[in-house]
Amino acid sequence: MVRKKDRVILVLKNKLIFIIMSFVFIFMTIWNYFTPLWNDDESMTGMSFVKIIKSGVNDYFNYNGRFLGQTIFRILVNIPLPLEAILNSFVFVLLTYLIFLNCQVKCNTNGLFL
């Protein structure tokens, strides 16, 4: 049975995690919005969806085998910048949270991690 004090601590931890993740999301959105595209990124803009898929297949069979990652990258580069910044930041925060949950489960027995 969970004591009331433990429940309060758990709620406070969850609120703290939410606040931290919100700040990280805002920071990453601003950073993604103001970071310019580089030389190799610029060549991927203005592609149609069919061309994006064909380039992904070409990469997979001829260059590096990264169909999924390169295709997602090309789609993100071809959508409006504010939407790209938000989606990129959301995925960053989601992956960070999943890593946090994984570490919390593995380190919970020692009490070392939050």
Disulfide bonds with the S-S distance in Angstrom:
none
